[in-house]
Amino acid sequence: MCHKESSIVVHFKTMPAYQDNDLVIDIRVLHRVFWSYYPCIKYPDIANQLSRFCEEKSENRR
């Protein structure tokens, strides 16, 4: 499943549910969630530079 907002991308992965060693029908368990801002995926170099800039600014405020 994938849900896309205007600037955020989210992917959900699920896996089958088990009770003891038996598969539970019609129930899925959340396995992984990946989210990121779309520009960070499309332009990773710019996102990395911006991230470093923000870290430097927050360190200077301390």
Contacts in CASP RR format, 6 or more apart in sequence:
PFRMAT RR
TARGET T0000
AUTHOR 0000-0000-0000
METHOD contacts of the structure
MODEL  1
MCHKESSIVVHFKTMPAYQDNDLVIDIRVLHRVFWSYYPCIKYPDIANQL
SRFCEEKSENRR
1 11 0 8 1.000
1 12 0 8 1.000
1 14 0 8 1.000
2 9 0 8 1.000
2 10 0 8 1.000
2 11 0 8 1.000
2 12 0 8 1.000
3 10 0 8 1.000
3 12 0 8 1.000
4 10 0 8 1.000
4 38 0 8 1.000
6 38 0 8 1.000
7 37 0 8 1.000
7 38 0 8 1.000
7 39 0 8 1.000
8 35 0 8 1.000
8 36 0 8 1.000
8 37 0 8 1.000
8 38 0 8 1.000
9 34 0 8 1.000
9 35 0 8 1.000
9 36 0 8 1.000
9 37 0 8 1.000
9 38 0 8 1.000
9 41 0 8 1.000
10 33 0 8 1.000
10 34 0 8 1.000
10 35 0 8 1.000
11 32 0 8 1.000
11 33 0 8 1.000
11 34 0 8 1.000
11 35 0 8 1.000
12 30 0 8 1.000
12 32 0 8 1.000
12 33 0 8 1.000
13 30 0 8 1.000
13 31 0 8 1.000
13 32 0 8 1.000
13 33 0 8 1.000
14 28 0 8 1.000
14 29 0 8 1.000
14 30 0 8 1.000
14 31 0 8 1.000
15 28 0 8 1.000
15 29 0 8 1.000
15 31 0 8 1.000
16 23 0 8 1.000
16 24 0 8 1.000
16 28 0 8 1.000
16 29 0 8 1.000
17 23 0 8 1.000
17 24 0 8 1.000
17 27 0 8 1.000
17 28 0 8 1.000
17 29 0 8 1.000
18 24 0 8 1.000
37 47 0 8 1.000
39 46 0 8 1.000
39 47 0 8 1.000
40 47 0 8 1.000
END
